[in-house]
Amino acid sequence: MATAVKICGITRVEDALAAARAGASGIGLVFYAPSPRHVALAQAREIVAALPPFVTTVGVFVDPSEEEVRATLAEVPVQMLQFSGSESAGFCRRFDWPYIKAVHMKAGVDLLQYAREYHDAKALLLDAYVEGLHGGSGVSFDWNRVPRRLPLPVILSGGLTVANVKDAVRRARPDGVDVSSGVESAKGVKDAAKIAAFIKGVRDADG
């Protein structure tokens, strides 16, 4: 099967459309105020409304309150949630909404335990661990740490670029990849040519 591609940290309609045209499976909208890629609700609504069908919209949160998530869902019709902090499985389930759980690949992290705990997640997103950051760091981790078999689909994230994504997909064989800083011209501003080249690299790796 083709490796899914999510372009995360979208802040502009034109970037969302560039991702869709290039063949992205999904886009990520970051609802975490400290992030340089944070998107306001009105902005997010405009982006979602502009997208063609069959591109999954993912709302990204970091240790939000329940009220924050519910208020966002009431305003922006995202199709999936992504929890990128230390949210419990019980919290993630509270919304009866499809969700992805991010795992920051600290030393000694037990992915099988995560898969058991978040067994109803649509996927585990494996990202590099960088103190104080929750994604978009541009830092990768050792892809050899990705198990060949987990009970949940795996999305590979962290430091992926046009230059390394082909190797990453061939080595880790994830179900999907997630990129943010690796296809930007500035923080929160995507580069259409980089998006297209990134997705081509993934397709080349799929072979």
C-alpha positions in Angstrom: 0.0 0.0 0.0 1.1 3.6 -0.7 2.6 5.4 2.3 0.2 8.1 3.5 1.6 11.7 3.7 0.4 14.3 6.2 1.6 17.9 5.7 1.4 19.4 9.2 1.4 23.0 10.5 -0.6 24.4 7.6 -1.5 28.1 8.2 -2.5 29.3 4.7 -5.2 28.2 2.2 -2.7 28.2 -0.6 -0.4 25.8 1.3 -3.3 23.4 2.0 -4.2 23.4 -1.7 -0.6 22.8 -2.7 -0.5 19.8 -0.4 -3.8 18.5 -1.9 -2.6 19.0 -5.5 0.7 17.2 -4.7 -1.2 14.1 -3.4 -1.1 14.6 0.4 -3.4 12.3 2.3 -4.0 14.8 5.1 -3.1 18.2 6.5 -2.5 19.2 10.2 -3.9 22.3 11.8 -2.1 23.2 15.0 -4.3 24.5 17.8 -1.4 25.0 20.3 -0.9 28.7 21.0 2.9 28.5 21.7 3.6 27.0 18.3 4.9 29.2 15.5 2.5 27.3 13.3 -0.6 27.9 15.5 -3.7 28.7 13.5 -6.7 30.7 14.6 -10.2 29.1 14.4 -11.4 31.4 11.7 -8.3 30.7 9.7 -8.7 27.0 10.2 -12.3 27.1 9.0 -11.2 28.9 5.8 -8.5 26.3 5.1 -10.9 23.3 5.7 -13.6 24.8 3.5 -11.1 25.3 0.6 -9.9 21.7 0.6 -11.1 19.1 -2.0 -12.7 15.9 -0.8 -10.6 12.9 0.4 -7.9 15.0 2.2 -8.1 14.3 5.9 -8.0 17.3 8.2 -6.3 16.7 11.5 -6.6 19.1 14.5 -3.3 19.0 16.5 -3.4 19.7 20.3 -0.8 19.6 23.1 -2.2 18.9 26.6 -5.4 20.9 25.9 -8.3 21.3 28.3 -11.5 19.3 27.4 -13.2 22.7 26.8 -10.6 23.8 24.3 -11.0 20.6 22.2 -14.8 20.8 22.3 -14.8 24.5 21.4 -12.5 23.8 18.4 -14.6 20.9 17.2 -17.7 23.1 17.4 -16.0 25.7 15.1 -13.8 23.7 12.8 -15.0 20.5 11.1 -11.7 18.5 11.4 -12.0 14.8 10.8 -9.4 13.6 13.2 -7.6 14.7 16.4 -3.9 14.4 17.2 -2.7 14.6 20.7 0.9 15.5 20.9 1.4 16.0 24.7 1.1 13.7 27.7 -2.7 13.2 27.3 -4.0 10.0 28.9 -5.9 7.4 26.8 -9.0 8.2 28.8 -8.7 11.9 27.8 -8.2 11.0 24.1 -11.3 8.9 24.1 -13.5 11.5 25.8 -14.5 13.1 22.5 -15.7 10.0 20.6 -13.6 11.3 17.7 -10.9 9.4 15.7 -7.5 10.3 17.1 -3.8 9.9 16.6 -1.5 9.7 19.6 2.0 11.2 19.2 4.9 9.4 21.0 8.1 11.3 21.6 10.9 8.8 21.2 12.8 9.2 24.5 15.3 6.5 25.4 13.6 3.4 26.7 10.1 4.3 25.4 7.9 1.2 25.2 5.9 1.3 22.0 4.1 -1.9 22.7 2.9 -0.4 25.9 1.7 2.7 24.1 -0.1 0.5 21.6 -1.9 -1.4 24.4 -2.8 1.8 26.3 -4.1 3.7 23.2 -5.4 0.6 21.5 -8.3 2.5 19.9 -6.1 5.2 18.3 -6.0 5.3 14.5 -2.2 5.4 14.6 0.8 6.2 16.7 2.9 9.1 15.4 6.5 8.6 16.3 8.4 11.9 16.7 11.9 12.9 17.9 12.2 13.9 21.5 13.4 17.5 22.0 13.1 19.0 25.4 10.4 21.7 25.5 9.2 21.1 21.9 6.1 19.1 20.8 6.8 18.7 17.0 8.2 20.8 14.2 11.7 20.6 15.6 13.4 19.5 12.4 15.2 16.8 14.5 15.0 13.1 13.5 15.5 10.0 15.6 17.0 6.6 14.8 14.5 5.0 12.4 15.9 1.6 13.3 13.9 1.9 16.5 10.6 1.6 14.7 9.4 -2.0 15.2 8.5 -4.0 12.1 5.2 -5.0 13.7 3.0 -3.0 16.1 -0.7 -3.6 16.7 -1.4 0.0 15.4 -0.4 1.8 12.2 2.8 3.9 12.5 3.3 7.5 11.3 6.9 8.5 11.1 7.7 12.1 12.0 10.6 14.2 13.1 13.3 15.8 10.9 12.0 14.4 7.6 13.0 16.4 4.5 13.1 16.0 0.7 16.7 14.7 1.1 16.0 11.9 3.6 12.4 10.8 3.3 13.1 8.1 0.7 15.6 6.5 2.9 13.4 6.9 6.0 10.4 5.1 4.3 12.6 2.3 2.9 14.2 1.7 6.4 11.2 2.1 8.7 8.4 1.1 6.3 5.8 3.2 8.2 2.1 3.4 7.3 2.5 7.1 6.9 4.9 10.0 7.2 4.3 13.5 8.7 6.3 16.6 7.8 6.2 20.2 8.8 9.5 22.2 8.9 11.0 20.0 6.2 8.8 21.5 3.5 8.9 25.2 4.7 10.4 28.4 3.4 9.7 30.0 6.8 8.0 28.8 10.0 4.4 28.2 9.1 4.9 29.0 5.4 5.1 25.9 3.2 7.0 25.7 -0.1 4.9 24.1 -2.8 7.9 22.8 -4.7 9.3 21.1 -1.6 5.9 19.5 -0.8 5.8 18.1 -4.3 9.3 16.8 -4.1 8.8 15.3 -0.7 5.7 13.4 -1.8 7.6 12.2 -4.9 10.3 10.9 -2.6 7.7 8.9 -0.7 6.2 7.5 -3.9 9.7 6.6 -5.1 10.4 4.7 -1.9 7.0 2.9 -2.2 8.4 1.6 -5.5 
